[in-house]
Amino acid sequence: MKNNQITNNFLKKVAGPDNLKETKKVIKKLKSKKGIETDAEIFEKISKKEIKIDDDTRILIKLHDASIANYQKDTAPKTKKEILRWNFDDEKFTQKMDEFTKQNEIITNSIITDFLKEILNSELDLEYIKFIILALIDGIETDEEIHEKTDIKLNTVRKLLYKLHDASIANYKRNKDPETQWFTYTWRFDKEESVEKITEFYTARLKQREELLDELENNLYFVCCMEPAHFKGNYTESSEYEFYCPVCDYELEPYDAEKEKKLLKRRITIDKKNFQKFEELCE
Ligand SMILES: [Zn+2]
């Protein structure tokens, strides 16, 4: 199995973003000569959520749900207990990976990533929010189910769903359970609204960068000759200080904007390219 970004993201989706290492270990075992055997009874209990267990069997169930691992029933020679002999379905894996390509582009597109960073105000939870979005796209509707599928803590799932809601790219319906009188929330990904918000984000950033580039190209800037971080201003702003640094009083010198212009141009080009990819994804 290749150790590349798409394989890793696919396995994170199948077994949860924090379970990548474990999942790879299980797959390695599955592919080894010895393979994996599990107790059929325990497997059934875990599948039915009658018991919770934190071992390879949990990962096996996730691989099984994604149809990339399957088993044959057998009887253990010594104990006569029913066991499951597991194997890894390479063909199915390749097929599922192909199907995942588009979703991988969603979570790796830098415009979408930067947009999500803005929603979160940080890079913390960035990976979690991406896999929650994929779960919603796949039609998983409740916080509990998303938690089961991704292994992301329930509190975090809830917090991030509301962040998506605040950014209006996900919405929910509140229903009252007629028996328990409890409210349940079913969530939905709002594709149209997401496309609109991400387009707005991209357009605003592009405009800002193009305006800055335009200014740098058409104006002469001055900076403090001792410490550029002290001051940077255009001719008018600098003349207000009579071309002396307002912080340290050393002279201001003409600013060489080449590096900044180059960087801006590069960012603009990359953004345009990624936005084009984003538009292709939306088709
Ligand atoms: Zn200075």
Boltz pocket constraint, residues with backbone or C-beta under 6 A from the ligand:
constraints:
  - pocket:
      binder: B
      contacts: [[A, 224], [A, 225], [A, 226], [A, 227], [A, 230], [A, 231], [A, 245], [A, 246], [A, 247], [A, 248], [A, 249], [A, 250]]
      max_distance: 6.0
